[in-house]
Amino acid sequence: MLQIIRPTLLLHRPTCEANIRKMVNKAEEQKVQLIPHFKTHQSATVGDWFKAAGVKAITVTSVKMANYFSKNGWKDITIAFPVNILDAEQIDELAARVDLKIFINSKEAANSLKEQLKHPVKFYIEIDVGDHRSGVDPDDPDIISEILRLSRNSNLHFEGFYTHAGHTYNAASPEEVEQIAGAFLKKFRSLKAEFSEEYPNLKIAMGDTPSCSILKELEGIDSIHPGNFVYYDLVQYGIGSNNLEEIAICLAVPVVAVHPERQEVIVHSGWVHQGKDSIADANGNTHYGFVVKLTADKWSAPIGKVIKLSQEHGVLHLPKERIENIQVGDVLGILPVHACATAHMMGKLFTTEGEKIQMMPRNPEISGS
């Protein structure tokens, strides 16, 4: 049994594997390829659970992450981030070893890479369908045409169009996710009609977890690339992507002070452990996670909320009947608001049975992260 003396991120393996199987089954039923995003777990061990479920290709966010997973046996890798042309040499080295896909969102990137790459690289053109983070405006096909023109007769090979509809993460219901998805799928059908004569095999790829989790029909989509679903979290729960039982990670935190008079418990867990993400409840009150009690095999239903975070401190609010049974030295659990952030901030992970899970090494340098 794992002895917890400081903030420790716990993974319930059966829940995680069930989440993987559920998405694999959905992809098979909808006849789309599942190319899961590994940025959430960043773990060779968890990656092996995907292999066992039949997954053949993966998505990552950086050349560094692509290299890590290529050394763990993955040979079909998509880097879902606007290509950094300063990485051209590393991209070319990686392309010599794996079937590599990248994002090219500008004519400048296409022009630079076609001169530098010695090995074939497939590319998606990322489409901005409303999140306005990155990608090409679907209503400006001239940019798309120019990127495609520049890539001809080079080692750049057009794979298709990709979108991460990040604004679905702000949706308040499954119905709102369906409305957002309906709008961007219409844009994709138009793009495919415009470019499929010259590129009859172009693919349409979708990356956001809410759409991939909630949509019942994926007609017109060739591949889905969700990542957060492997653990899920309270943001996804609030949207309707998952239920609480499907959240696979929990941050175990030591109690350092108890204040029954104000119904508060102080724990060793701040934004350096959890991240700064917050969420509002039905009454509009902001919190930073649900509090749970750790059990022999997992954790309980929520018993309170994290109402304040500083760098190392967390302040929990618990009902009077709950706080009476809490003592200094106890260990409580926190279900994360944003699983990707909490997993990245912690950098280490243990199963509830005490097994250490291998994760991608943290880079102390800012560059290359």
Secondary structure, 3 states (H helix, E strand, C coil): CCCCCCCEEEECHHHHHHHHHHHHHHHHHHCCEECCECCCCCCHHHHHHHHHCCCCCEEECCHHHHHHHHCCCCCEEEEEEECCHHHHHHHHHHHCCCEEEEECCCHHHHHHHHHHCCCCEEEEEEECCCCCCCCECCCCHHHHHHHHHHHCCCCEEEEEEEECCHHHHHCCCHHHHHHHHHHHHHHHHHHHHHHCCCCCCCEEEECCHHHHHHCCCCCCCCEECCCHHHCCCHHHHHHCCCCHHHCCEEEEEEEEEEEHHHCEEEEECCHHHHCCCCEECCCCCEECCEEEEECCCCECCCCEEEEEECCCEEEEECCHHHHCCCCCCCEEEEECCCHHHHHHHHCCEEECCCCEECCCCCCCCCCCC
